[in-house]
């Protein structure tokens, strides 16, 4: 039986879903809105269904659209796998690779390695994004995500990159005014900096659990780090984003004997879909960065 859906129309359909609207999809695809709309309309006619309920305010998938979306994603992924297989005949990884990680990991770990990676693999076009929360790789068109801590999604393939110990840190300026004793219960007397969008990160893995109250919260780990350097209080942060500050004296570890290690937040992993069509690019990227990370 012949396939009625065209690849361009499938891509337009999936992009509208992922971006939430025709205008955003057109911007991402670098096309005119009218062209994206025609592609979706053409696909609806080919399938003889309505894929979206369109209103002046929003675009929502119909029941048929929800059903078809998974097959459309799988179909596009299989086509990309075929193209990748052909490229692999030349044994040189090439094409676009999208990598996502929390902003501190991008800034402190990935950014210093990008120049060397791009020189080693000049045919790979690298795109870096930063999300401090867990994202859906398919919805964000992401090939690899670097995640800190335990994983819960069994559909993803994971490659362990290492472990990054946690430190309770503060600036010398803060400690000069508010010394930290060796007693873990003294935490209640200090200004603590926490995470507003990830409450689980405010449960510090201490050998003796404490009820913690946070004077300041931020959505980004990098913001928490900057607040700490600015003398605003104590924070618990990973070694991969604080080791340079500790070496330079901008931050000082405290209560080191009270932090539980190993713990669930130390694990650093790269995740991607098992049937990813960009496996050669993924392998090239991970093989390059893994021995060069400072975790």
N, C-alpha and C positions, 0 to 999 in steps of 0.2 A: 504493500500500500504506500503510495507516495506521501511524503511529508509536506504539508501545506505551509508550515511556519518557516519564515526566512530568518537567517542568523541575525541580520541587522534588526529585525523586528523583535526577536527574542531579547537581544541586548538592550533595546530601548525599554521593553517591558520590565525587565529585571532592574534596570537603572532607575526607572520611575518609582518602583517599590522601595528600593534602597535609599533613595534621596527624599522620598516623600512628596514628590510633585513633578510636573512636566517641566517647569522652568529650571528647577535645580538639576534635573536629569539632562536637560539640554546644555546647561553650563558644563556639567561634568563630561558630557560626550562631545563638547565643542560643536554643537549643532544648533540650528534654529528650533525654537519651540514647536513651530508648525511641522517640522520634519519628524520630530519625536512623536507628536500627536498622530501624524499620518501612519507612522510605523505601528503604533499600538492599535489604531483603528483597523489597519490592514490585517494585523494578527487576529483581532476579534472577528473579522469577517471570515478569515481562513478557518478559524476554529468554530465559528458559528455560536459564539458565546459572548457575554459581556464580562470583561476582566476587571473593570473598575467601576465603582459608583462615583461619578464626578459631581461635585458641588462647587459653588463659588469659593468656598473656604478650604476644602480638603479633597483629597483623592484617596479612596479606600478600596481595598480589594473586595471583590464579590466572593461568594463561596467557590465559584468556578475558578476565579483568579487565584485563590489560596491553594486550590488543588493543583493547578497548572504550574505554580511558581517553582515548586521543588523539581519538577521535570525539566523546566526551562533552565534552571541553574545547573542541573546534572548534564543536560545536553550541551550547554556552552562549555562546561568543564571538560567534557569528553573531547570536544573539538579542539580545545586548547591542548589537551594531552596529546592528540594526534600531531598538532603542529610542533609541540615540544619534542616528540619522538623523531620527527624529521630533522629538527635542528640538532638533535643529539648525534645524528649520523656524522656530523662534522666534529663532534667531541668538544665543542666550545660552548659553554653556557652563554645564552644571550637572551635578550628580552627584558621586560619590566619585572622588577621584584619589589613588592610592597612589604615593608617591615614596620611593625608597631611595637611600642614599648612605653612604659611610664616615662614622663619627661625627665626625671633624674637619671634614669638608665640611658636614655638617648644622649643626654648632655654629657654625662661623666664617663660612659663606657663606649657607646657606639660612635659618637662624633669623632673622637680621636683616631678611630680605625678606618674611617670612610675613605680617606685619601689613598691609603695603601690598598684597600679592597678594590677601589675603582681603577687603580693602575694595574692590579693583577687581573681583573676581569673587566676590561674596557667595554665589552659588548653587553654588559648587564646595566640596565637603567634602573637605578635605585631610588625608591621613594620612601621616605621616613615619615611616620606620623606618631603623635604622642597622645595617648589616652591614659589617664591615671586610674580609670576604672576598666573592668573587664569588658571587652567588646566582642561582638559576633563577627568572626573573620569573614564569613560570606557577605553579610550585609555591608561591611566596610571594605569589601574587595581587598582584603589583606591576606598575604601569603604566609607570613610568619608573625607571631606575636611572642615577645619575651615576657614571661610572667614570673612574678615573685611569689613563692609560697605554694601550697598544695593545689592540685588541679581537681576539678570536679566533672569536667566534660570528657566522657569516655570516647566520644567520637573523634577526638583529636589525638594525633601522634605527638609524643613529647620526647624531647632530647634534653637530658640533664646537662647544664652548662657548669654547674658547681653550686657551692653554698656561700652565702654572704652573711657573716655574723652581724648581730644587732648590737648597737651601742646606745647607752643613755648618754647624751652629750649636752654640753652647755658651753657658752663662750667664756673666756677668761674674765671679761668684764662682769658678766652675770655672777660668776662664782666669787669674784672679789667682794661683791655686795651680799651675796647669799651663799655662803659656804655649804657644801653638801657633806654631811657626816656619813659614816659607814653604816648607819642604821637605815634599813629600807623603809621603815615607817616614817622617816623624815620626808618622804616624797609629798606627804600631805601638806607640808609647810612651804612647798615651792610652786612657782608658776609652771604649769605644764602646757606644752604645745601639742595638739592632736590633729586628727584628720576629720574633716566635716563630712566628706562623701564616702568614707570607708570606715564605719564604726568598729569593724573587727580589728583594725589596726590600733585602736585605742585600748585593746586588751593586751597589755605588755606581758610577754612571757617571762615572768619573774619566778624565781625558785619559791618565794613566799608571796602568793598573789595579794595584791592590794586594791582597794577601792580608789580609783583615780578620778580626779576632777580636773578638767582642762580649762585654763584661762583663755586660751586662744585656739582656734581651729582653722585649718585651711584645706582646700580641696586638692592641692598639689603638693607632692613630697618636696619638690624644689622650693616651694614657698615656705614650707615648714623649716627646711634647712636654712634659708635666708633669715627667717625670723629668729632662729636659734643663734646664728652668727651675729645678729643685731642685738643680742643680749636680752631677748624677750622671755627666756625661760629654758626649761629642760625638754628634750624631745628624744624619742627612740627612733633611730634611723639606721639604715643598712650601711655596712662597711663600704660597699661599692660607691656610695655617694658621699662618704665623709672621710675616707682615708687621706685625701690630699689636705683637707681642713685640719685633720688631727696632726699630720706631719708638719704642717705650717704653723700650728699653734692657734688657729682660728677657732677650733673646737677642742674640748677636753672631755675624754670619757670619764664617767663617774659610775659608782656602784657596779663596777665590772664583775665582781664576784656574785652579784645577785641576779644576773641575767641568765636564764635557762638556755643552754646550748648542748646539743642541737635542738631546734624547735621548728615548728611548721612554717614559719615565715622566712627561714633562711634559704630554702631551695630556690634556685634560679633555673628556669627551663624555657626552652623554645618550643612552641606548639604550632602545629599546622595540620591540615587535613590529610589523612592517610592516602587518599586518592588524588592528591594535589597534582595539577598538571605542570607545575614548575619545579619538579623535584630536583633537577640538576642545578638550578639557581639556588634553591634552598640549601642543598648540600654544600655548594660552593661557599655560600655566605656563612653557614654555621661552621664549616671546617676552617674558614679563615679567622672568624672572631673568637672561637672557643679557646684556643691557647693564648690569646692576646688579652683577654678580659682580666681586670683586676678586681676580683670579687672579695 
